[in-house]
Amino acid sequence: MDWGMKNRMAQLIQPDGRALFLPIDHGYFQGPTRRLEEPGKTIESLLPYCDALFVTRGVLRSSIDPNNTKPIILRVSGGTSMVGKDLSAEGITTSIEEAIRLNVSAIGISIFVGSDYERESLLNLAKLVDEAERYGIPVMAVTAVGKELEKRSARYLALCSRIAAELGARVVKTYWCDDGFEKVIRGCPVPVVMAGGPQVDTEFEVFKFVHDGIQKGSIGVNLGRNIWQNDFPLAMIKAIRAIVHENATPEEANDIFNSIKEDSKIQMARK
């Protein structure tokens, strides 16, 4: 691994070997997602507590202050939407030259294993790795499942993650699963970060799966909606950061969340 690649990976993965990525790229296929209508405002208070932002070039240019940001993971795949026929029919939307111009720390692309467009998405990843490696830019592969969330079994996720690593991804973003997640990690020779997916019923459930995943070998998280769609996003990101970087238990994280939540309520009542 050359110096440039090492340097960019060090920007993403902190000295403790952990990472908290904050994705705000949802609009590339969902449009103005709830509570992400104004991305710059959404992340304003959250930015100090994440290790990197996962974002598209359009939002990066229009909404992120270049004088005050974190390392950028640039979303470079797309071309489909929620109202289209198939979310998996993605292509590469952003050139490597654009990534270099934007001075990003990594680039991210979705793969859709088992879909009608499996071959195309995997070849997109392979091509992107070829181009990015020339310039020392790591690629994060996102093991997307489109609308079919029931695919999130350990066997399927292990298959996706291993294929992504075999094709050259330096980091893999995949879903946590409650049965066999350690097999997903063991079978993937590059760092794995956990995706959040749709919101769950309680914050404590998020803390439990984040803690469990890290105990089983994940280096951290790439969580968006479970943070910025929460009524108390600052409390949420601080609690999750405590699990990722301070080895807090789910119970300790829940206490942190509730404490900051109550402080926020008091401050809101005073306004």
MARMARBA-865520 format. One record per residue (C-alpha): chain; x, y, z. Coordinates in steps of 0.1 Angstrom, whole numbers, plus 5000, padded with zeros to 4 digits. Last residue first. Layout:
<sites>
<site><chaine>A</chaine><u>X</u><v>Y</v><w>Z</w></site>
...
</sites>
This chain:
<sites>
<site><chaine>A</chaine><u>4637</u><v>5293</v><w>5241</w></site>
<site><chaine>A</chaine><u>4639</u><v>5279</v><w>5276</w></site>
<site><chaine>A</chaine><u>4618</u><v>5249</v><w>5268</w></site>
<site><chaine>A</chaine><u>4642</u><v>5240</v><w>5240</w></site>
<site><chaine>A</chaine><u>4672</u><v>5241</v><w>5264</w></site>
<site><chaine>A</chaine><u>4654</u><v>5219</v><w>5288</w></site>
<site><chaine>A</chaine><u>4645</u><v>5194</v><w>5261</w></site>
<site><chaine>A</chaine><u>4680</u><v>5193</v><w>5249</w></site>
<site><chaine>A</chaine><u>4693</u><v>5186</v><w>5284</w></site>
<site><chaine>A</chaine><u>4668</u><v>5157</v><w>5286</w></site>
<site><chaine>A</chaine><u>4680</u><v>5143</v><w>5253</w></site>
<site><chaine>A</chaine><u>4716</u><v>5146</v><w>5263</w></site>
<site><chaine>A</chaine><u>4710</u><v>5125</v><w>5294</w></site>
<site><chaine>A</chaine><u>4688</u><v>5100</v><w>5276</w></site>
<site><chaine>A</chaine><u>4714</u><v>5094</v><w>5249</w></site>
<site><chaine>A</chaine><u>4742</u><v>5090</v><w>5274</w></site>
<site><chaine>A</chaine><u>4722</u><v>5066</v><w>5295</w></site>
<site><chaine>A</chaine><u>4713</u><v>5046</v><w>5263</w></site>
<site><chaine>A</chaine><u>4750</u><v>5044</v><w>5254</w></site>
<site><chaine>A</chaine><u>4758</u><v>5031</v><w>5289</w></site>
<site><chaine>A</chaine><u>4731</u><v>5004</v><w>5285</w></site>
<site><chaine>A</chaine><u>4743</u><v>4995</v><w>5250</w></site>
<site><chaine>A</chaine><u>4778</u><v>4991</v><w>5264</w></site>
<site><chaine>A</chaine><u>4804</u><v>5017</v><w>5258</w></site>
<site><chaine>A</chaine><u>4836</u><v>5006</v><w>5240</w></site>
<site><chaine>A</chaine><u>4849</u><v>5042</v><w>5239</w></site>
<site><chaine>A</chaine><u>4852</u><v>5047</v><w>5201</w></site>
<site><chaine>A</chaine><u>4823</u><v>5028</v><w>5186</w></site>
<site><chaine>A</chaine><u>4800</u><v>5026</v><w>5216</w></site>
<site><chaine>A</chaine><u>4806</u><v>5062</v><w>5227</w></site>
<site><chaine>A</chaine><u>4802</u><v>5073</v><w>5191</w></site>
<site><chaine>A</chaine><u>4768</u><v>5057</v><w>5191</w></site>
<site><chaine>A</chaine><u>4757</u><v>5077</v><w>5221</w></site>
<site><chaine>A</chaine><u>4771</u><v>5110</v><w>5207</w></site>
<site><chaine>A</chaine><u>4754</u><v>5103</v><w>5174</w></site>
<site><chaine>A</chaine><u>4720</u><v>5097</v><w>5191</w></site>
<site><chaine>A</chaine><u>4722</u><v>5127</v><w>5215</w></site>
<site><chaine>A</chaine><u>4729</u><v>5150</v><w>5186</w></site>
<site><chaine>A</chaine><u>4701</u><v>5135</v><w>5165</w></site>
<site><chaine>A</chaine><u>4674</u><v>5140</v><w>5191</w></site>
<site><chaine>A</chaine><u>4641</u><v>5135</v><w>5172</w></site>
<site><chaine>A</chaine><u>4659</u><v>5108</v><w>5153</w></site>
<site><chaine>A</chaine><u>4659</u><v>5111</v><w>5115</w></site>
<site><chaine>A</chaine><u>4695</u><v>5123</v><w>5117</w></site>
<site><chaine>A</chaine><u>4709</u><v>5093</v><w>5135</w></site>
<site><chaine>A</chaine><u>4690</u><v>5061</v><w>5126</w></site>
<site><chaine>A</chaine><u>4686</u><v>5077</v><w>5092</w></site>
<site><chaine>A</chaine><u>4724</u><v>5079</v><w>5086</w></site>
<site><chaine>A</chaine><u>4746</u><v>5051</v><w>5099</w></site>
<site><chaine>A</chaine><u>4779</u><v>5040</v><w>5084</w></site>
<site><chaine>A</chaine><u>4792</u><v>5021</v><w>5114</w></site>
<site><chaine>A</chaine><u>4823</u><v>5007</v><w>5131</w></site>
<site><chaine>A</chaine><u>4852</u><v>4984</v><w>5128</w></site>
<site><chaine>A</chaine><u>4831</u><v>4953</v><w>5126</w></site>
<site><chaine>A</chaine><u>4846</u><v>4923</v><w>5144</w></site>
<site><chaine>A</chaine><u>4819</u><v>4905</v><w>5164</w></site>
<site><chaine>A</chaine><u>4820</u><v>4928</v><w>5194</w></site>
<site><chaine>A</chaine><u>4816</u><v>4957</v><w>5169</w></site>
<site><chaine>A</chaine><u>4785</u><v>4941</v><w>5155</w></site>
<site><chaine>A</chaine><u>4770</u><v>4935</v><w>5189</w></site>
<site><chaine>A</chaine><u>4776</u><v>4970</v><w>5201</w></site>
<site><chaine>A</chaine><u>4760</u><v>4985</v><w>5169</w></site>
<site><chaine>A</chaine><u>4731</u><v>4960</v><w>5172</w></site>
<site><chaine>A</chaine><u>4724</u><v>4969</v><w>5208</w></site>
<site><chaine>A</chaine><u>4727</u><v>5006</v><w>5204</w></site>
<site><chaine>A</chaine><u>4702</u><v>5006</v><w>5176</w></site>
<site><chaine>A</chaine><u>4678</u><v>4985</v><w>5196</w></site>
<site><chaine>A</chaine><u>4682</u><v>5010</v><w>5225</w></site>
<site><chaine>A</chaine><u>4672</u><v>5038</v><w>5202</w></site>
<site><chaine>A</chaine><u>4638</u><v>5022</v><w>5199</w></site>
<site><chaine>A</chaine><u>4614</u><v>5010</v><w>5171</w></site>
<site><chaine>A</chaine><u>4640</u><v>5006</v><w>5143</w></site>
<site><chaine>A</chaine><u>4647</u><v>5031</v><w>5115</w></site>
<site><chaine>A</chaine><u>4653</u><v>5017</v><w>5081</w></site>
<site><chaine>A</chaine><u>4688</u><v>5005</v><w>5071</w></site>
<site><chaine>A</chaine><u>4717</u><v>5010</v><w>5095</w></site>
<site><chaine>A</chaine><u>4748</u><v>5000</v><w>5076</w></site>
<site><chaine>A</chaine><u>4776</u><v>4984</v><w>5094</w></site>
<site><chaine>A</chaine><u>4813</u><v>4990</v><w>5086</w></site>
<site><chaine>A</chaine><u>4836</u><v>4961</v><w>5075</w></site>
<site><chaine>A</chaine><u>4874</u><v>4963</v><w>5072</w></site>
<site><chaine>A</chaine><u>4890</u><v>4940</v><w>5046</w></site>
<site><chaine>A</chaine><u>4895</u><v>4902</v><w>5046</w></site>
<site><chaine>A</chaine><u>4858</u><v>4894</v><w>5046</w></site>
<site><chaine>A</chaine><u>4849</u><v>4858</v><w>5056</w></site>
<site><chaine>A</chaine><u>4855</u><v>4864</v><w>5093</w></site>
<site><chaine>A</chaine><u>4833</u><v>4895</v><w>5093</w></site>
<site><chaine>A</chaine><u>4803</u><v>4878</v><w>5077</w></site>
<site><chaine>A</chaine><u>4808</u><v>4847</v><w>5099</w></site>
<site><chaine>A</chaine><u>4807</u><v>4870</v><w>5130</w></site>
<site><chaine>A</chaine><u>4773</u><v>4882</v><w>5117</w></site>
<site><chaine>A</chaine><u>4759</u><v>4847</v><w>5122</w></site>
<site><chaine>A</chaine><u>4724</u><v>4854</v><w>5135</w></site>
<site><chaine>A</chaine><u>4714</u><v>4890</v><w>5144</w></site>
<site><chaine>A</chaine><u>4723</u><v>4905</v><w>5111</w></site>
<site><chaine>A</chaine><u>4743</u><v>4937</v><w>5105</w></site>
<site><chaine>A</chaine><u>4741</u><v>4952</v><w>5070</w></site>
<site><chaine>A</chaine><u>4771</u><v>4959</v><w>5048</w></site>
<site><chaine>A</chaine><u>4796</u><v>4986</v><w>5041</w></site>
<site><chaine>A</chaine><u>4829</u><v>4971</v><w>5028</w></site>
<site><chaine>A</chaine><u>4863</u><v>4989</v><w>5029</w></site>
<site><chaine>A</chaine><u>4893</u><v>4985</v><w>5006</w></site>
<site><chaine>A</chaine><u>4872</u><v>4972</v><w>4978</w></site>
<site><chaine>A</chaine><u>4894</u><v>4951</v><w>4954</w></site>
<site><chaine>A</chaine><u>4872</u><v>4927</v><w>4935</w></site>
<site><chaine>A</chaine><u>4879</u><v>4900</v><w>4962</w></site>
<site><chaine>A</chaine><u>4868</u><v>4924</v><w>4989</w></site>
<site><chaine>A</chaine><u>4834</u><v>4930</v><w>4972</w></site>
<site><chaine>A</chaine><u>4830</u><v>4893</v><w>4966</w></site>
<site><chaine>A</chaine><u>4836</u><v>4886</v><w>5002</w></site>
<site><chaine>A</chaine><u>4811</u><v>4912</v><w>5014</w></site>
<site><chaine>A</chaine><u>4784</u><v>4900</v><w>4990</w></site>
<site><chaine>A</chaine><u>4788</u><v>4863</v><w>5000</w></site>
<site><chaine>A</chaine><u>4790</u><v>4871</v><w>5037</w></site>
<site><chaine>A</chaine><u>4759</u><v>4892</v><w>5034</w></site>
<site><chaine>A</chaine><u>4739</u><v>4864</v><w>5017</w></site>
<site><chaine>A</chaine><u>4750</u><v>4837</v><w>5043</w></site>
<site><chaine>A</chaine><u>4745</u><v>4861</v><w>5072</w></site>
<site><chaine>A</chaine><u>4709</u><v>4869</v><w>5061</w></site>
<site><chaine>A</chaine><u>4699</u><v>4903</v><w>5050</w></site>
<site><chaine>A</chaine><u>4679</u><v>4893</v><w>5019</w></site>
<site><chaine>A</chaine><u>4647</u><v>4902</v><w>5037</w></site>
<site><chaine>A</chaine><u>4655</u><v>4938</v><w>5029</w></site>
<site><chaine>A</chaine><u>4644</u><v>4934</v><w>4993</w></site>
<site><chaine>A</chaine><u>4639</u><v>4971</v><w>4983</w></site>
<site><chaine>A</chaine><u>4674</u><v>4974</v><w>4969</w></site>
<site><chaine>A</chaine><u>4698</u><v>4950</v><w>4985</w></site>
<site><chaine>A</chaine><u>4729</u><v>4971</v><w>4987</w></site>
<site><chaine>A</chaine><u>4763</u><v>4957</v><w>4996</w></site>
<site><chaine>A</chaine><u>4781</u><v>4990</v><w>4996</w></site>
<site><chaine>A</chaine><u>4817</u><v>4988</v><w>4984</w></site>
<site><chaine>A</chaine><u>4841</u><v>5014</v><w>4997</w></site>
<site><chaine>A</chaine><u>4869</u><v>5023</v><w>4973</w></site>
<site><chaine>A</chaine><u>4903</u><v>5037</v><w>4985</w></site>
<site><chaine>A</chaine><u>4920</u><v>5064</v><w>4965</w></site>
<site><chaine>A</chaine><u>4957</u><v>5060</v><w>4958</w></site>
<site><chaine>A</chaine><u>4956</u><v>5075</v><w>4924</w></site>
<site><chaine>A</chaine><u>4961</u><v>5044</v><w>4902</w></site>
<site><chaine>A</chaine><u>4941</u><v>5025</v><w>4928</w></site>
<site><chaine>A</chaine><u>4910</u><v>5046</v><w>4920</w></site>
<site><chaine>A</chaine><u>4909</u><v>5036</v><w>4883</w></site>
<site><chaine>A</chaine><u>4912</u><v>4999</v><w>4887</w></site>
<site><chaine>A</chaine><u>4889</u><v>5000</v><w>4918</w></site>
<site><chaine>A</chaine><u>4863</u><v>5017</v><w>4897</w></site>
<site><chaine>A</chaine><u>4865</u><v>4991</v><w>4870</w></site>
<site><chaine>A</chaine><u>4860</u><v>4963</v><w>4895</w></site>
<site><chaine>A</chaine><u>4831</u><v>4980</v><w>4911</w></site>
<site><chaine>A</chaine><u>4813</u><v>4987</v><w>4879</w></site>
<site><chaine>A</chaine><u>4820</u><v>4951</v><w>4869</w></site>
<site><chaine>A</chaine><u>4802</u><v>4940</v><w>4901</w></site>
<site><chaine>A</chaine><u>4773</u><v>4963</v><w>4893</w></site>
<site><chaine>A</chaine><u>4769</u><v>4951</v><w>4858</w></site>
<site><chaine>A</chaine><u>4771</u><v>4914</v><w>4867</w></site>
<site><chaine>A</chaine><u>4745</u><v>4917</v><w>4895</w></site>
<site><chaine>A</chaine><u>4720</u><v>4936</v><w>4874</w></site>
<site><chaine>A</chaine><u>4692</u><v>4911</v><w>4876</w></site>
<site><chaine>A</chaine><u>4698</u><v>4910</v><w>4913</w></site>
<site><chaine>A</chaine><u>4717</u><v>4883</v><w>4933</w></site>
<site><chaine>A</chaine><u>4745</u><v>4906</v><w>4943</w></site>
<site><chaine>A</chaine><u>4736</u><v>4943</v><w>4940</w></site>
<site><chaine>A</chaine><u>4768</u><v>4964</v><w>4944</w></site>
<site><chaine>A</chaine><u>4768</u><v>5000</v><w>4955</w></site>
<site><chaine>A</chaine><u>4797</u><v>5024</v><w>4950</w></site>
<site><chaine>A</chaine><u>4817</u><v>5046</v><w>4974</w></site>
<site><chaine>A</chaine><u>4848</u><v>5068</v><w>4969</w></site>
<site><chaine>A</chaine><u>4875</u><v>5076</v><w>4994</w></site>
<site><chaine>A</chaine><u>4894</u><v>5105</v><w>5010</w></site>
<site><chaine>A</chaine><u>4880</u><v>5131</v><w>4986</w></site>
<site><chaine>A</chaine><u>4900</u><v>5160</v><w>4972</w></site>
<site><chaine>A</chaine><u>4870</u><v>5173</v><w>4952</w></site>
<site><chaine>A</chaine><u>4892</u><v>5176</v><w>4921</w></site>
<site><chaine>A</chaine><u>4904</u><v>5141</v><w>4927</w></site>
<site><chaine>A</chaine><u>4869</u><v>5127</v><w>4929</w></site>
<site><chaine>A</chaine><u>4860</u><v>5146</v><w>4897</w></site>
<site><chaine>A</chaine><u>4890</u><v>5130</v><w>4879</w></site>
<site><chaine>A</chaine><u>4878</u><v>5096</v><w>4891</w></site>
<site><chaine>A</chaine><u>4846</u><v>5102</v><w>4873</w></site>
<site><chaine>A</chaine><u>4811</u><v>5104</v><w>4888</w></site>
<site><chaine>A</chaine><u>4779</u><v>5086</v><w>4878</w></site>
<site><chaine>A</chaine><u>4790</u><v>5050</v><w>4877</w></site>
<site><chaine>A</chaine><u>4759</u><v>5029</v><w>4868</w></site>
<site><chaine>A</chaine><u>4730</u><v>5015</v><w>4887</w></site>
<site><chaine>A</chaine><u>4704</u><v>4991</v><w>4876</w></site>
<site><chaine>A</chaine><u>4699</u><v>4977</v><w>4911</w></site>
<site><chaine>A</chaine><u>4671</u><v>5002</v><w>4920</w></site>
<site><chaine>A</chaine><u>4648</u><v>4984</v><w>4895</w></site>
<site><chaine>A</chaine><u>4617</u><v>4997</v><w>4878</w></site>
<site><chaine>A</chaine><u>4619</u><v>5034</v><w>4887</w></site>
<site><chaine>A</chaine><u>4600</u><v>5052</v><w>4914</w></site>
<site><chaine>A</chaine><u>4627</u><v>5047</v><w>4941</w></site>
<site><chaine>A</chaine><u>4653</u><v>5061</v><w>4917</w></site>
<site><chaine>A</chaine><u>4681</u><v>5049</v><w>4894</w></site>
<site><chaine>A</chaine><u>4712</u><v>5064</v><w>4879</w></site>
<site><chaine>A</chaine><u>4735</u><v>5060</v><w>4908</w></site>
<site><chaine>A</chaine><u>4771</u><v>5052</v><w>4917</w></site>
<site><chaine>A</chaine><u>4799</u><v>5077</v><w>4927</w></site>
<site><chaine>A</chaine><u>4791</u><v>5084</v><w>4963</w></site>
<site><chaine>A</chaine><u>4821</u><v>5103</v><w>4976</w></site>
<site><chaine>A</chaine><u>4836</u><v>5094</v><w>5010</w></site>
<site><chaine>A</chaine><u>4847</u><v>5128</v><w>5024</w></site>
<site><chaine>A</chaine><u>4870</u><v>5134</v><w>5053</w></site>
<site><chaine>A</chaine><u>4855</u><v>5159</v><w>5078</w></site>
<site><chaine>A</chaine><u>4844</u><v>5194</v><w>5071</w></site>
<site><chaine>A</chaine><u>4849</u><v>5230</v><w>5081</w></site>
<site><chaine>A</chaine><u>4865</u><v>5252</v><w>5055</w></site>
<site><chaine>A</chaine><u>4849</u><v>5233</v><w>5026</w></site>
<site><chaine>A</chaine><u>4815</u><v>5241</v><w>5040</w></site>
<site><chaine>A</chaine><u>4791</u><v>5213</v><w>5028</w></site>
<site><chaine>A</chaine><u>4758</u><v>5222</v><w>5011</w></site>
<site><chaine>A</chaine><u>4762</u><v>5230</v><w>4974</w></site>
<site><chaine>A</chaine><u>4795</u><v>5213</v><w>4965</w></site>
<site><chaine>A</chaine><u>4791</u><v>5183</v><w>4987</w></site>
<site><chaine>A</chaine><u>4754</u><v>5180</v><w>4979</w></site>
<site><chaine>A</chaine><u>4761</u><v>5178</v><w>4942</w></site>
<site><chaine>A</chaine><u>4792</u><v>5156</v><w>4946</w></site>
<site><chaine>A</chaine><u>4773</u><v>5129</v><w>4965</w></site>
<site><chaine>A</chaine><u>4779</u><v>5122</v><w>5002</w></site>
<site><chaine>A</chaine><u>4794</u><v>5098</v><w>5027</w></site>
<site><chaine>A</chaine><u>4808</u><v>5120</v><w>5055</w></site>
<site><chaine>A</chaine><u>4837</u><v>5109</v><w>5076</w></site>
<site><chaine>A</chaine><u>4848</u><v>5105</v><w>5113</w></site>
<site><chaine>A</chaine><u>4816</u><v>5117</v><w>5128</w></site>
<site><chaine>A</chaine><u>4812</u><v>5136</v><w>5161</w></site>
<site><chaine>A</chaine><u>4822</u><v>5171</v><w>5150</w></site>
<site><chaine>A</chaine><u>4798</u><v>5170</v><w>5120</w></site>
<site><chaine>A</chaine><u>4766</u><v>5163</v><w>5140</w></site>
<site><chaine>A</chaine><u>4756</u><v>5199</v><w>5149</w></site>
<site><chaine>A</chaine><u>4757</u><v>5211</v><w>5113</w></site>
<site><chaine>A</chaine><u>4747</u><v>5178</v><w>5097</w></site>
<site><chaine>A</chaine><u>4710</u><v>5185</v><w>5091</w></site>
<site><chaine>A</chaine><u>4715</u><v>5222</v><w>5083</w></site>
<site><chaine>A</chaine><u>4739</u><v>5214</v><w>5054</w></site>
<site><chaine>A</chaine><u>4716</u><v>5186</v><w>5042</w></site>
<site><chaine>A</chaine><u>4685</u><v>5207</v><w>5038</w></site>
<site><chaine>A</chaine><u>4657</u><v>5183</v><w>5030</w></site>
<site><chaine>A</chaine><u>4675</u><v>5156</v><w>5050</w></site>
<site><chaine>A</chaine><u>4649</u><v>5155</v><w>5077</w></site>
<site><chaine>A</chaine><u>4626</u><v>5134</v><w>5055</w></site>
<site><chaine>A</chaine><u>4644</u><v>5125</v><w>5023</w></site>
<site><chaine>A</chaine><u>4645</u><v>5151</v><w>4996</w></site>
<site><chaine>A</chaine><u>4650</u><v>5127</v><w>4966</w></site>
<site><chaine>A</chaine><u>4651</u><v>5090</v><w>4973</w></site>
<site><chaine>A</chaine><u>4677</u><v>5079</v><w>4947</w></site>
<site><chaine>A</chaine><u>4705</u><v>5104</v><w>4950</w></site>
<site><chaine>A</chaine><u>4688</u><v>5119</v><w>4980</w></site>
<site><chaine>A</chaine><u>4701</u><v>5092</v><w>5003</w></site>
<site><chaine>A</chaine><u>4737</u><v>5104</v><w>5002</w></site>
<site><chaine>A</chaine><u>4738</u><v>5118</v><w>5038</w></site>
<site><chaine>A</chaine><u>4760</u><v>5089</v><w>5052</w></site>
<site><chaine>A</chaine><u>4778</u><v>5096</v><w>5085</w></site>
<site><chaine>A</chaine><u>4808</u><v>5073</v><w>5090</w></site>
<site><chaine>A</chaine><u>4819</u><v>5063</v><w>5125</w></site>
<site><chaine>A</chaine><u>4852</u><v>5045</v><w>5123</w></site>
<site><chaine>A</chaine><u>4873</u><v>5022</v><w>5145</w></site>
<site><chaine>A</chaine><u>4910</u><v>5010</v><w>5145</w></site>
<site><chaine>A</chaine><u>4918</u><v>5030</v><w>5176</w></site>
<site><chaine>A</chaine><u>4940</u><v>5053</v><w>5155</w></site>
<site><chaine>A</chaine><u>4909</u><v>5063</v><w>5134</w></site>
<site><chaine>A</chaine><u>4898</u><v>5047</v><w>5102</w></site>
<site><chaine>A</chaine><u>4888</u><v>5073</v><w>5076</w></site>
<site><chaine>A</chaine><u>4918</u><v>5097</v><w>5076</w></site>
<site><chaine>A</chaine><u>4941</u><v>5067</v><w>5081</w></site>
<site><chaine>A</chaine><u>4927</u><v>5051</v><w>5050</w></site>
<site><chaine>A</chaine><u>4935</u><v>5083</v><w>5031</w></site>
<site><chaine>A</chaine><u>4971</u><v>5084</v><w>5044</w></site>
<site><chaine>A</chaine><u>4977</u><v>5047</v><w>5037</w></site>
<site><chaine>A</chaine><u>4964</u><v>5051</v><w>5001</w></site>
<site><chaine>A</chaine><u>4986</u><v>5081</v><w>4995</w></site>
<site><chaine>A</chaine><u>5017</u><v>5065</v><w>5011</w></site>
<site><chaine>A</chaine><u>5015</u><v>5033</v><w>4989</w></site>
<site><chaine>A</chaine><u>5000</u><v>5000</v><w>5000</w></site>
</sites>
